[in-house]
Amino acid sequence: MDNIANRLGRREVRWWGRTWFLHVEGFHEARLRPDQVRRDLPDIETLVNLARSISGTS
């Protein structure tokens, strides 16, 4: 995570935090309602697209 944080900005690191929260609280713990998951989808999609562009995958 430190390497990513050094290469990216604070906004992207916050997106990573939201993604981790969604993964843990939504998937593992099943504590999130669908509307809570939908709220974060645009930021998560942006983070996935950013990761793809950096890694060169599609």
Helices and strands as residue ranges (DSSP letters): H 2-7, H 10-21, I 22-28, H 34-55
